[in-house]
Amino acid sequence: MSATNSNRQLRSRRGSSRKCRRGCGWSYGAAIALVLAAAGVVRADPSEGCEFIRGNLVDRTEIPVVDLNDGVGILAYLFLGRSVPACLEAADVNGNGLVELADYTYLVDFKFNGGPPPPGPYPAPGIDPDPGTTVSDTPDPRFEFRIGATAGVPGMSGLSVPVTLSNEVPISGFQMVIEYNQRDASCPDLLIQEIRTEENTLLSQESAEYIIANFDNVNGVAVIAALKDFATPFHFVSGTDPNFPAGEDQLVATIVLAVASCADQGCSDLGFADGVIVPRSAPDPSPSCFALAHNLVMLGTDVARPVLARDDDCGVAVRRGFIRGDANKDDGVDVSDPVFLIDHIFRGGRLPPCLDAADANNDTDIDLSDPIWMLNYLFKGGPQPSEPFPQAGVDPSDDGSGSLGCASDDFS
């Protein structure tokens, strides 16, 4: 597992923990509703006198019973924004202070696999005798979530950012929370086009039974969550392993991004965030119904916080694009470009505005071979300049060590 941990990328928008009373339900579009995937909900404030039976979410007119209907209710709350409990603590089945995927597995383990019952108050209603969050704030070094980096120009689409998981021991599932679009509220720099989880990922290789991958470009929040065995702990197929295997830098998803046309040059943040208020589209949503989302690894009926890292603190570098071979930066490639370069090399003429653009053969050096390359392309049918060409863009081969750069991109 990589030892690098970019703690600077961890940001939070923490809200107060509140009891969610009945009557705070609402109706909204399915696409926005699914953004609620994998939300970790801070427990209700016990000072408000929230009385509940742990695990009892579904309203009943008869004597409350904790059963599979409540497990379905937990999933409906987490992933669809429905079945909002009168007291959020009722959904915290394992009593760790958060509502997350492991609460579902805990309830099913109790009801169908002989697991321990929920902590009090259970089976009679009451107030939590032991309030507080037991999930440590210290990341467990056995687990790491990592997000990649990329660069683009305003109006560019189809940028790919990998999201990986490293785990030294098998895990039953995970939930990831990602924030973006935080630089300028008037212009959302980044727009997620899709989140791919089915192309050569750990989830596809292991045939994960439950996958959530959704995003909200208005509020700049994305969630990725999965359970290897959605029937945990039923184990319908004898001998099947309910866990994702241990491994390093295992691809779980690829985020496909577009850079908004209005985006300013600079770094646009894209990283994991804890304690994020998961947005819900409603005319007048009660803040007491908001969920606080956390990055977590599922270990059966328990959870752990992973190390949160990213490849580059810049996230997504928004640059002024260039055309390879456009040495004089007049937005085109013609004979004036090799003439411009020859004047620079032999007569001390003006420095190319963008060295990367003048590096026609992409050998990370500006010399006579570049105008020769361009003349050969223009007049003898030689190979064209490397990308980006013929449209403006960023160097796809730039790994941060070999690019000559553009003076106009010096925004660090």
C-alpha positions as CSV (number, residue, x, y, z in Angstrom):
1,M,0.0,0.0,0.0
2,S,1.3,3.4,-0.8
3,A,2.7,5.3,2.1
4,T,1.7,8.6,0.6
5,N,-1.3,10.3,2.4
6,S,-2.4,13.6,1.1
7,N,-4.2,14.8,4.2
8,R,-4.6,18.3,2.7
9,Q,-7.3,16.9,0.4
10,L,-9.6,15.9,3.2
11,R,-12.3,18.5,3.6
12,S,-15.5,18.5,5.5
13,R,-18.8,20.4,5.7
14,R,-19.9,19.2,9.1
15,G,-23.5,19.7,10.3
16,S,-24.9,19.4,13.7
17,S,-26.4,16.1,14.7
18,R,-30.2,16.3,15.1
19,K,-33.1,14.1,15.6
20,C,-35.2,13.7,12.4
21,R,-38.9,13.8,13.3
22,R,-41.7,12.4,11.3
23,G,-43.1,14.7,8.6
24,C,-39.7,15.5,7.0
25,G,-40.3,13.3,4.0
26,W,-40.4,14.7,0.4
27,S,-40.6,13.8,-3.2
28,Y,-37.8,14.4,-5.8
29,G,-36.3,12.9,-9.0
30,A,-34.7,9.5,-8.9
31,A,-31.4,10.8,-10.2
32,I,-30.9,13.2,-7.3
33,A,-32.4,10.8,-4.8
34,L,-29.7,8.2,-5.6
35,V,-27.1,10.7,-4.5
36,L,-28.0,9.7,-1.0
37,A,-26.1,6.4,-1.6
38,A,-23.7,5.5,1.2
39,A,-24.5,8.4,3.5
40,G,-23.2,8.0,7.0
41,V,-25.7,9.7,9.3
42,V,-24.6,11.2,12.6
43,R,-26.7,10.0,15.5
44,A,-29.5,12.1,16.9
45,D,-28.7,14.4,19.8
46,P,-29.8,12.5,23.0
47,S,-30.5,15.8,24.7
48,E,-33.5,16.1,22.4
49,G,-35.0,13.0,24.1
50,C,-35.1,10.8,21.0
51,E,-36.9,7.6,22.1
52,F,-36.6,4.6,19.8
53,I,-36.1,0.8,19.4
54,R,-32.8,0.2,17.8
55,G,-33.4,-1.4,14.4
56,N,-37.1,-0.4,14.2
57,L,-37.6,1.9,11.3
58,V,-40.8,0.9,9.7
59,D,-44.0,2.4,11.1
60,R,-46.5,-0.1,12.5
61,T,-49.8,0.3,14.3
62,E,-49.2,-2.9,16.3
63,I,-46.4,-3.8,18.7
64,P,-43.0,-2.8,17.0
65,V,-41.0,-5.8,15.7
66,V,-37.5,-5.6,14.2
67,D,-37.4,-7.7,11.1
68,L,-36.3,-7.8,7.5
69,N,-38.7,-4.9,6.7
70,D,-36.4,-2.7,8.8
71,G,-33.4,-3.9,6.9
72,V,-35.1,-2.9,3.7
73,G,-36.0,0.4,5.4
74,I,-32.3,1.1,6.1
75,L,-31.4,0.6,2.5
76,A,-34.3,2.7,1.3
77,Y,-33.2,5.5,3.6
78,L,-29.5,5.2,2.6
79,F,-30.0,4.8,-1.1
80,L,-33.4,6.3,-1.9
81,G,-34.0,8.9,0.8
82,R,-37.1,7.0,1.9
83,S,-38.2,5.5,5.1
84,V,-36.7,8.4,7.1
85,P,-36.9,7.2,10.7
86,A,-38.6,9.3,13.4
87,C,-35.3,9.0,15.2
88,L,-32.1,8.5,13.2
89,E,-30.6,6.4,15.9
90,A,-33.1,3.7,15.2
91,A,-31.2,3.0,11.9
92,D,-27.9,2.8,13.7
93,V,-28.4,-1.0,14.3
94,N,-24.8,-1.8,15.3
95,G,-24.7,1.2,17.6
96,N,-21.4,2.7,16.4
97,G,-22.8,6.2,16.0
98,L,-23.2,6.2,12.2
99,V,-25.8,4.9,9.8
100,E,-24.0,3.0,7.0
101,L,-24.0,-0.2,5.1
102,A,-22.9,-2.3,8.0
103,D,-26.2,-1.6,9.8
104,Y,-28.0,-3.6,7.2
105,T,-25.6,-6.5,7.5
106,Y,-25.8,-6.4,11.3
107,L,-29.6,-6.6,11.3
108,V,-29.6,-9.5,8.8
109,D,-26.9,-11.3,10.7
110,F,-29.0,-11.0,13.9
111,K,-32.3,-12.1,12.3
112,F,-31.0,-14.9,10.1
113,N,-27.6,-16.0,11.1
114,G,-27.7,-16.1,14.9
115,G,-25.7,-12.9,15.4
116,P,-25.9,-10.6,18.5
117,P,-29.0,-8.5,19.0
118,P,-28.8,-4.7,18.5
119,P,-27.5,-2.8,21.5
120,G,-30.0,-1.0,23.7
121,P,-32.5,0.4,23.6
122,Y,-33.7,-3.0,22.4
123,P,-36.2,-4.7,22.5
124,A,-38.1,-2.1,24.5
125,P,-38.1,1.6,23.5
126,G,-35.9,4.1,25.2
127,I,-33.1,6.6,24.9
128,D,-29.6,5.6,23.9
129,P,-27.8,4.5,27.1
130,D,-24.4,5.0,25.5
131,P,-24.5,7.9,23.0
132,G,-21.5,8.9,21.0
133,T,-19.6,7.7,18.0
134,T,-17.4,4.7,18.5
135,V,-15.8,4.7,15.0
136,S,-12.3,6.1,15.5
137,D,-11.4,9.3,13.6
138,T,-7.9,7.9,13.1
139,P,-7.6,6.2,9.7
140,D,-6.7,2.5,9.7
141,P,-3.4,2.1,7.8
142,R,-4.6,-1.2,6.4
143,F,-7.0,0.5,4.1
144,E,-6.5,3.3,1.5
145,F,-8.9,5.1,-0.8
146,R,-7.0,6.9,-3.6
147,I,-8.3,9.2,-6.4
148,G,-6.3,10.1,-9.5
149,A,-5.6,13.4,-11.1
150,T,-6.0,14.8,-14.6
151,A,-5.8,18.0,-16.6
152,G,-8.0,19.7,-19.2
153,V,-9.0,22.9,-20.9
154,P,-12.3,24.7,-20.6
155,G,-15.0,22.9,-22.7
156,M,-13.0,19.6,-22.7
157,S,-14.9,16.4,-21.9
158,G,-14.1,12.7,-21.5
159,L,-11.4,13.2,-18.9
160,S,-10.8,10.0,-16.9
161,V,-9.9,9.8,-13.2
162,P,-9.3,6.4,-11.6
163,V,-10.5,5.6,-8.1
164,T,-8.7,2.8,-6.3
165,L,-8.8,0.8,-3.1
166,S,-6.0,-0.8,-1.3
167,N,-6.8,-3.2,1.5
168,E,-4.4,-5.5,3.4
169,V,-7.2,-7.8,4.6
170,P,-10.5,-8.8,2.8
171,I,-13.4,-6.5,3.2
172,S,-17.2,-7.0,2.7
173,G,-17.8,-3.5,1.2
174,F,-17.0,0.2,1.2
175,Q,-18.5,3.6,0.7
176,M,-16.7,6.6,-0.8
177,V,-17.7,10.2,-0.7
178,I,-16.1,12.7,-3.2
179,E,-16.5,16.5,-3.4
180,Y,-15.8,18.7,-6.3
181,N,-16.8,22.1,-7.8
182,Q,-15.7,24.0,-4.7
183,R,-13.6,26.7,-6.3
184,D,-16.2,29.1,-7.7
185,A,-19.9,28.8,-6.9
186,S,-20.8,30.9,-9.9
187,C,-19.2,28.4,-12.3
188,P,-19.0,24.7,-11.4
189,D,-15.6,23.9,-12.9
190,L,-16.1,20.2,-13.1
191,L,-19.1,18.2,-14.3
192,I,-19.1,14.4,-13.9
193,Q,-20.5,12.8,-17.0
194,E,-20.5,9.2,-15.6
195,I,-19.0,6.9,-13.1
196,R,-17.9,3.6,-14.6
197,T,-17.7,0.6,-12.3
198,E,-18.1,-2.2,-14.8
199,E,-14.9,-1.9,-16.9
200,N,-12.0,-4.0,-15.6
201,T,-12.8,-3.1,-12.0
202,L,-12.6,-5.0,-8.8
203,L,-16.4,-4.8,-8.6
204,S,-16.8,-6.5,-12.0
205,Q,-14.1,-9.1,-11.4
206,E,-15.6,-10.1,-8.1
207,S,-19.3,-9.9,-9.3
208,A,-20.3,-7.4,-6.6
209,E,-24.0,-7.9,-5.9
210,Y,-24.7,-4.3,-4.9
211,I,-23.1,-1.2,-6.5
212,I,-24.1,2.5,-6.1
213,A,-22.3,5.1,-8.2
214,N,-24.1,8.4,-8.4
215,F,-23.3,12.1,-8.5
216,D,-24.9,15.5,-8.1
217,N,-23.3,18.2,-10.3
218,V,-25.3,21.0,-8.7
219,N,-23.9,20.4,-5.3
220,G,-20.6,18.7,-6.3
221,V,-21.0,15.4,-4.4
222,A,-20.5,11.9,-5.7
223,V,-20.8,8.6,-3.9
224,I,-19.5,5.2,-4.8
225,A,-20.4,2.2,-2.6
226,A,-20.5,-1.6,-2.9
227,L,-21.2,-4.8,-1.1
228,K,-19.6,-8.0,-2.4
229,D,-22.5,-10.1,-1.1
230,F,-25.7,-8.2,-1.0
231,A,-27.4,-11.2,0.6
232,T,-24.9,-11.1,3.5
233,P,-25.0,-13.1,5.6
234,F,-27.5,-15.4,3.7
235,H,-24.8,-17.0,1.5
236,F,-27.3,-18.6,-0.9
237,V,-24.4,-20.2,-2.8
238,S,-22.5,-22.6,-0.6
239,G,-18.8,-21.8,-0.4
240,T,-19.0,-18.3,-1.9
241,D,-16.7,-15.7,-0.3
242,P,-18.7,-12.7,0.9
243,N,-15.6,-10.4,0.9
244,F,-13.5,-8.5,-1.7
245,P,-10.0,-9.9,-1.6
246,A,-7.0,-8.1,-0.2
247,G,-5.0,-6.1,-2.8
248,E,-3.2,-2.9,-3.7
249,D,-4.4,-0.2,-5.9
250,Q,-7.5,-2.1,-7.0
251,L,-9.5,-0.1,-9.5
252,V,-13.1,0.3,-8.3
253,A,-14.4,3.0,-10.6
254,T,-13.4,5.5,-13.2
255,I,-14.9,9.0,-13.0
256,V,-15.4,10.6,-16.4
257,L,-15.3,14.4,-16.2
258,A,-15.9,17.5,-18.3
259,V,-14.4,20.9,-17.7
260,A,-17.0,23.7,-17.9
261,S,-16.5,26.3,-20.6
262,C,-16.6,29.0,-17.9
263,A,-13.8,27.4,-15.8
264,D,-10.9,29.6,-14.9
265,Q,-7.4,28.4,-15.2
266,G,-6.0,26.8,-12.0
267,C,-6.6,23.9,-9.7
268,S,-10.1,22.6,-9.4
269,D,-10.5,20.4,-6.4
270,L,-11.5,16.8,-6.6
271,G,-11.1,14.6,-3.5
272,F,-12.6,12.6,-0.7
273,A,-14.4,14.4,2.0
274,D,-15.9,13.3,5.3
275,G,-18.9,14.8,7.2
276,V,-20.4,16.1,4.0
277,I,-24.1,17.1,4.1
278,V,-25.5,14.9,1.4
279,P,-27.8,17.3,-0.6
280,R,-31.4,16.4,-1.1
281,S,-33.6,18.2,-3.6
282,A,-36.7,19.5,-1.8
283,P,-38.7,22.7,-1.7
284,D,-37.9,23.3,2.0
285,P,-35.9,20.3,3.4
286,S,-35.5,20.2,7.1
287,P,-31.8,20.3,8.1
288,S,-32.6,17.7,10.7
289,C,-33.2,15.2,7.9
290,F,-29.8,15.7,6.2
291,A,-27.4,12.8,6.2
292,L,-23.7,13.3,6.9
293,A,-21.7,11.1,4.5
294,H,-18.4,9.4,5.5
295,N,-15.7,7.3,3.8
296,L,-15.8,3.9,5.3
297,V,-14.6,0.3,4.8
298,M,-17.1,-2.5,5.8
299,L,-15.7,-5.4,7.8
300,G,-18.8,-7.6,8.1
301,T,-20.9,-5.8,10.7
302,D,-18.2,-3.3,11.7
303,V,-16.6,-0.4,9.9
304,A,-13.2,1.4,9.7
305,R,-12.0,4.7,8.3
306,P,-9.5,4.3,5.5
307,V,-6.5,6.5,4.7
308,L,-7.7,9.1,2.1
309,A,-5.2,10.0,-0.6
310,R,-4.9,11.4,-4.1
311,D,-2.2,11.5,-6.8
312,D,-2.0,15.3,-7.0
313,D,-3.1,18.0,-4.6
314,C,-4.3,20.0,-7.6
315,G,-7.0,17.5,-8.4
316,V,-7.9,18.7,-11.9
317,A,-5.6,21.2,-13.5
318,V,-7.5,23.6,-15.7
319,R,-5.1,24.8,-18.3
320,R,-5.0,27.0,-21.4
321,G,-4.9,24.5,-24.2
322,F,-2.3,24.4,-26.9
323,I,-1.9,22.9,-30.4
324,R,1.3,20.9,-30.9
325,G,3.4,22.7,-33.6
326,D,1.7,26.1,-33.1
327,A,5.0,27.7,-32.1
328,N,3.9,31.3,-32.5
329,K,0.6,30.7,-30.7
330,D,-1.7,32.0,-33.5
331,D,-4.1,29.1,-33.0
332,G,-3.0,27.2,-36.1
333,V,-0.1,25.3,-37.7
334,D,1.4,26.6,-40.9
335,V,4.7,27.7,-42.4
336,S,4.9,30.7,-40.0
337,D,5.6,28.3,-37.1
338,P,8.8,26.7,-38.3
339,V,10.0,30.2,-39.5
340,F,9.2,31.5,-36.0
341,L,11.2,28.7,-34.4
342,I,14.2,29.1,-36.7
343,D,14.3,32.8,-35.9
344,H,14.3,31.9,-32.1
345,I,17.0,29.2,-32.4
346,F,19.5,31.0,-34.7
347,R,18.8,34.7,-34.2
348,G,17.7,34.9,-30.6
349,G,14.2,35.8,-31.6
350,R,11.2,35.8,-29.3
351,L,10.7,32.8,-26.9
352,P,7.8,30.6,-27.9
353,P,4.7,31.6,-25.8
354,C,4.2,27.9,-25.1
355,L,7.2,25.6,-25.1
356,D,5.0,22.5,-25.3
357,A,3.4,23.8,-28.5
358,A,6.8,24.5,-30.0
359,D,8.0,21.0,-29.2
360,A,6.5,19.6,-32.4
361,N,8.1,16.1,-32.1
362,N,7.4,15.9,-28.4
363,D,10.9,15.1,-27.3
364,T,10.8,17.6,-24.5
365,D,13.4,19.8,-26.1
366,I,13.3,22.8,-28.4
367,D,15.9,22.5,-31.1
368,L,16.3,22.4,-34.9
369,S,14.5,19.0,-35.1
370,D,11.2,20.8,-34.3
371,P,11.0,23.1,-37.3
372,I,12.4,20.3,-39.5
373,W,9.5,18.1,-38.2
374,M,6.9,20.7,-39.0
375,L,8.3,21.5,-42.5
376,N,8.4,17.7,-43.3
377,Y,4.7,17.5,-42.1
378,L,3.6,20.6,-44.0
379,F,5.4,20.0,-47.4
380,K,6.4,16.4,-47.6
381,G,3.5,14.5,-46.1
382,G,5.5,13.5,-43.0
383,P,3.9,12.5,-39.6
384,Q,1.8,15.0,-37.9
385,P,2.7,16.5,-34.6
386,S,1.8,14.5,-31.4
387,E,-1.3,15.3,-29.5
388,P,-2.8,17.7,-28.8
389,F,-3.3,18.2,-32.5
390,P,-5.1,19.5,-34.5
391,Q,-7.4,20.7,-31.8
392,A,-6.2,22.5,-28.7
393,G,-5.8,20.4,-25.6
394,V,-3.4,19.3,-22.9
395,D,-0.4,17.0,-23.4
396,P,-1.8,13.4,-22.8
397,S,1.7,12.2,-22.2
398,D,2.5,14.7,-19.4
399,D,3.2,12.8,-16.2
400,G,4.5,15.9,-14.5
401,S,8.1,15.1,-15.2
402,G,8.6,15.6,-18.9
403,S,6.4,18.5,-20.0
404,L,8.0,21.7,-21.0
405,G,4.8,23.6,-20.0
406,C,3.3,26.9,-21.0
407,A,4.1,30.1,-19.2
408,S,0.4,30.8,-19.1
409,D,-0.1,27.6,-17.2
410,D,2.1,28.6,-14.3
411,F,-0.7,28.9,-11.7
412,S,0.9,26.9,-8.8
